[in-house]
Amino acid sequence: MLSTTGLPQGAVPKLERPGPLRDRVYEALLELITTRALQPGRHLVESELAGHLGVSRQPVREALQRLSTEGWVDLRPAQGAFVHEPTEEEADQLLTVRTLLEAEAARLAAAHAGSAAIAALEELCAEGERAVAADDVDGAVAMNARLHAKIMELAGNRVLAELAAQVDRRVRWYYTPVARQRGQQSWIEHRELIAAIADRDEQRAIEAMRTHTEQTRKMYHERGNRSR
C-alpha cells in the first residue's frame, strides 16, 4: 500500500496564508496533487498528511471531502482516499475545452495587446526557455502557466478569464507529465504565438494557439499509449 511518506524535499507547502485552516489545508493538498508531488493513484493517509502539514486530522478530512467533490480525490469505502487517476476521455474533454478558450484569448490579445504587453510575453517566454535549457520541469510548467495566464489577461474578457481559471489547475495537472517531452518545441510554438499577437494578426494568433494546445493534447494521449 502506498503512503504519503517520501514526498520530495520542499514539496510540502507552508500553511502561512490567512484564512480558515481547512481552506489552507485544501490549497496545500491541491498544490501537491496538481504538481504531481502526490501522483495519481497515491493512497492519502489522513494521519500522515496531517503530520506533513502540522495540523490535526480534522481539517485534512474536510479538505479530502472537498477534493473528492471536485474530482481530485477518490474516496473508496473501506480503503480510504486516493488521488484520482484521470481517464483518457477526461483528459481529452478538458484539453479540447482549453483549446477553445485559449484560441479566443489569443484572438482578443492580438486585437488589444500593446508593446509593453508584448515585451512581458517575450520575457515570460525567455524564462520558460531558460527553464527548459536547465531541465527544470517544474519551472517550465510554472512559466507555461504564467504565459498562458498573461495572454488570458490581455484578452480583457472577464467571463472568458473566469472559465479559463476553472480549468487552469487541471491543465497544469495534465501538462506536467509531458512537459519534458514537449521541451523546446513548446516554446518555439510560444514564440510563433507571440509574434502573431505582436503583428495584431488575429487569425494567425488563433491558429498558432490551436496548433500549440493540440500538440499538448496529442502528446498527452501518446504518453498514455506508451505507458500501456
N, C-alpha and C positions, 0 to 999 in steps of 0.2 A: 504494500500500500504506500502510495506516495504521500509525503507530508510537505509542509511548507518550510522545513529546515533547509539550510544551504542556499538561501537567497543570495544573489550577487552582492558583494560588499558595496554599501552605499545605495542599494536599490530601495530600501525601505524609507518612504518619505517621512519627514519630521512633521508632527502634528502641532504646528505653531500658529496656524491661522485662526482668527477668531471665529466664533460660531458654535452651534451645538456640537458636542463631541461625536454624536452618531453621524453627523454630516461630514465631519473631518475624517472619521474612520472610513466612511463611504468613499470619499475622494481619494484617500490614500490607497485603498484596495483597488479602486477603479484604475488608478495610475499604474499600479503593479500589474494589472491584467492587460491594459492597453499597450504597455511597453513590453509585455510578454516576459517580465520577470517571474510572473506566475503563468505558466504555459497552459494552453487549452488541455483539459482533461486532468489538471492538477487537483488533488484532494486538498480541500481547505479545512484545516482543523482549527476550530474556534480558539482553543486554548493556546495553540502555537501562534496564531495570528495576533491574539491579544498580547502575548509575550513580546513579539516583534515590535508591536506598536506602543507598548507600555500602557495599555488600558485594560479594563475588565472585559469579560466575555460578552456582557450585555450589549454594548454598542457595536461589537463585532457581529453579534447575532442579528441585530437590527439592520446593519449595513448589508449583510448577506441576503436578508429577506428582500431588501430594496434592489440589490443587484440581480436577484432571481427574477423579480417582477420585470426588470428592464432587459432580461435575456442574456446577461453577462455570466450568470451562475446558474447551475442546475442543482436543485435540491432533490436528492433521491431518498425515498423512505428507507430507513434502517441502514443507510450507507453514509449520509452526510451531504456536504456541499462540494461541488466540483466546478472548476472553471469550464464554461460552456465550450464545446467543440463545434465550431461553425460548419455547416454543410456547404457543399459547392453551390447549391441553389441559393442559400442565404447570401453568400459572397457575391454571386452573380447579380442578384437583385439589388444589393446595396451599391455595388460598383457601377451598375447601369444608371441608377439614380444619381450617383455622384457625377457621372459624365454629363447628364442633362443639366444639373445645377451649375457645374463649373464651366460648361461651354457658354451658358448665358452670362455668367460672371465675366468671362473673358471678353465677350462682345461688349458688355457695358463698360468694362475697364478701358477697352480700346476707344470707346466713344468719349471717355471723360478724363483719362489719366494725363497729367501734365509732366513736365520734365523732372520735377522733384520726385514724383511717384515712380517714374521710370528708373531714376537713379537708385531709389530704395529697393526696387525689384532686382536691379542688377547687383546690388551689394548682397542681398539675400542669396542670390544665385551663386555669387562668388564664394560665400561662406559654405554653401552646400557643396560646391566643387572641392573646397579645401577639406571638408569632412570626408568626402569620398576618397580623395587622394591619401588621407591618413587612415583609411579603412575604419573610420569612426561611424559605425552603422547607426548608433543612437543619435549622433549629431546630424547625420544625413536625414534621418527620419524627422527629427525636430525641425530642421531647416526646410524640408519639403512642406511640412505642415504650415510653417510660418509664411512661406512664399505663397502658397495657395490661399491662406487666410488674408494676405495682403491684397491679392487680386480680388477676393471677395469684398474686401473693404473698399477698394477703388471702384467697384461696381456701383456702390451707393444705393443699393436696394435693400432696405431693412428686412423685408419679408424673405427675400432670397437668402440673406445672411442668416436669418433665424433657422431656415430649413437646412442650410448647409451645416450650421452648428450642431444640429441634431445627428448628423451622420459623421461629423468630423472625427470623433474618437474611434468609431468603428472603422473608418477608413485607415487611420493610423494602425489599428489592430491588424487589418489585412495587409497593409503595406509593409510592415516591419519584416515579415519573413522573406519578402522578395527584394528588399532594399539593396542588399549586396549584389544580387544578380542584375538588378536594374542599373546600378552603378552609374558610370559616367554618362551612359546613354540618356538616362532620365534628365540629366542636367543639360545635355545638348538640346533635348526637347524643350526644356525650360527656356533656354536662350532663344530658340526659334519663336516661342510664345511671346516672350518679352519684346522681341523685335517687331512682331505683328502688332502688339499693343502700342509700341512706340510710334509705329507708322500710321496709327489710327485706322488700321485695316480690320474692320470688324469681322468680315467673313473669314479672313485668314486667321484671325485670333480664335474664332470658333473651331475651325478645322485643326489648328495646332493643339488646342486643348482636347478636342475629341481624340485625336491621334495619341496624345500623351496619356490620357486616362484609360483609353482602350488597351494600350500596351501594358499598363499595370494590371488591368483585369485579365488579359491574356496570360501574362506571366504567372499570376496567382494560380490560375487553373492548371497551367503546365507544371507548376511546382507540386500541386496536389496529385497530378497523374504520375509524376516521377517518384513520389513517396510511396506509391502503392506497390 
